[in-house]
């Protein structure tokens, strides 16, 4: 499973893996994150989080910025047909 490819105009995010292994795409870069590792996603960066394994993935997401509502999500690709 994976999240939509998205960006935010008003917030940045930090993802920390607490279980499993994640694949994080930020703009043109893709990195693998293991337990205890984290990544920062700057405002306006296109980003996506994916779990390419059968193991359960759990993360902690911290959002910071001047506006944190869901209507700040700009989706470019979505496996679930959301706008």
C-alpha positions in Angstrom: 0.0 0.0 0.0 1.0 3.6 -0.4 -0.2 7.1 0.2 -1.1 9.5 -2.6 1.6 11.5 -4.3 0.9 14.9 -2.7 2.2 18.2 -1.5 1.1 20.9 1.1 1.4 24.6 0.7 1.2 25.4 4.5 2.9 22.6 6.4 5.9 20.5 6.5 6.0 16.9 7.9 8.4 14.6 9.6 7.9 10.8 9.3 9.6 8.5 11.8 9.4 4.7 11.3 8.5 2.8 14.5 7.8 -0.6 12.9 8.6 -2.1 9.5 10.4 -0.5 6.6 9.2 2.5 4.5 9.9 3.8 1.1 9.7 7.6 1.1 9.6 9.6 -2.1 10.3 13.3 -1.8 10.4 15.2 -5.1 12.8 13.2 -7.3 14.5 11.2 -4.5 13.4 7.9 -3.0 14.9 6.6 0.3 14.3 3.5 2.4 13.7 4.1 6.1 14.1 1.5 8.8 12.9 1.5 12.5 14.2 4.6 14.2 15.0 6.5 11.0 13.1 9.6 10.0 12.8 12.1 7.1 11.7 15.7 6.8 9.3 16.7 4.0 9.5 20.5 3.3 6.5 22.6 2.4 5.5 22.3 -1.3 7.6 19.1 -1.9 5.8 16.3 -3.7 5.9 13.3 -1.4 4.6 9.8 -0.9 5.1 7.0 1.6 4.9 3.3 0.7 5.2 -0.1 2.3 6.7 -2.5 -0.2 6.8 -5.5 2.2 4.3 -7.8 3.8 5.4 -6.6 7.3 3.2 -4.0 9.0 4.4 -0.5 8.7 3.9 2.0 11.5 5.1 5.6 11.5 4.7 8.7 13.6 3.9 11.8 11.5 4.5 15.2 12.9 3.0 18.2 11.0 4.2 21.8 11.6 3.1 24.9 9.9 0.6 27.8 9.9 -2.3 25.7 8.6 -2.8 21.9 9.2 -6.2 21.2 7.8 -6.9 18.4 5.2 -7.9 20.8 2.5 -4.2 21.8 2.2 -3.5 18.4 0.5 -2.8 18.7 -3.3 -2.9 15.2 -4.8 -1.1 14.4 -8.0 -1.6 10.6 -8.1 -3.9 8.6 -5.8 -4.5 4.8 -5.8 -7.9 5.4 -4.2 -9.4 8.0 -6.6 -9.5 10.8 -4.1 -9.2 14.4 -5.2 
